[in-house]
Amino acid sequence: MLNIMTNNSANSFALQSSSFKIFSDEKCQLGEGPLWHPLRNELLWFDITNNTLHVQNEAQHQSFEFDQNVSALAWIDEDLVLISGEEGLQTLSLNNNTRHVVIDIDKDNSITRSNDGRADRQHGFWVSTMGKNAEQDAGAIYRFYKGEVRCLHENITIPNAICFSPSGDTAYFADSMKNFVFKQQLDKQTGWPIADAEIFIDFTTMDQTPDGAVVDAYGNIWIAFWGKNMVEGFAPNGQSIGQLHLPTPHTTCPAFGGNDASTIYVTTAMQGLDDEALAKDENAGKTFSIATNIKGLSEPNVLLK
């Protein structure tokens, strides 16, 4: 049982966690982009390089196949979700598998694919791109908002960790190749940036590569670290508040979910492990759940118009 005391402004709580459980035995080459759908009580996540969306609840599992890499999503309503893929955004009906293109993003750039993404508190959708072989500075971060797409940040090799403060006034994102996590001030009404991004946490001296991230109800950011078999929490001032450990090294992204949003789901990857490591690691690529007393937040939906 993990029990770490922390103090975040007026909020003080003990981080308690039972041991991890295997939520899904599906072994993903590159598991990513977990999202708890608050209306369906289901976890959705991707195997990026296998072009697959997985959907699972307590009773059943289903998957949706695509003809391109898909990596991030947001929910629109109980049936429709917005999917980010190599060529841009499309809607998917979870009930009948109907799909419609919404808008192109970087469609004519054959070396890139989508990577990280998350809905903001103003019902926009931030999504990043990167080179399929992590080409230097090939990636960017875009925001889709009510039918419009703007490029917010360019020349990022591996953009990750997109998430937002509870009030919607701050965005976080990472440049994983540089081991930086940035923060950026947003307009609370529209969600568009109103200041330049600045370094929030510098991991270059810590030998830690930040991957996906999510923010809890207290404003703490929970970051998965590639190669470190853990998710670590950081207070709004950047102070570490505790770690959650998994049984496989390449943890990729956390998400809050469950009935009270206190369960942390974590995707992982087989990618980057050689044959010998994979032979010893039966858990690589699986998706895990960790019951905690951390108060998470439900993900907001996206507005198409």
Buried (B, 14 or more C-beta within 10 A) or exposed (E): EBEBEBEBEEBEBEBBBEEBEEBBEBBBBBBBBBBBBBEBEBBBBBBBBBBBBBBBEEEEEEEBEBEEBBBBBBBBEEBBBBBBBBBBBBBBBBEEEEEEEBBEBBEEBEEBBBBBBBBBBBBBBBBBBBBBEEEEEBBBBBBBBEEEBEEBBEEBBBBBBBBBBBEBBBBBBBBBBBBBBBBBBBEBEBBBBEEEBEEBBEBEEEEBBBBBBBBBBBBBBBBBBBBBBBBBBBBBEEEEBBBBBBBBBBBBBBBBBBEEBBBBBBBBBBBEBEEEBBEEBEBBBBBBBBBBEBBBBBBBBBBBE
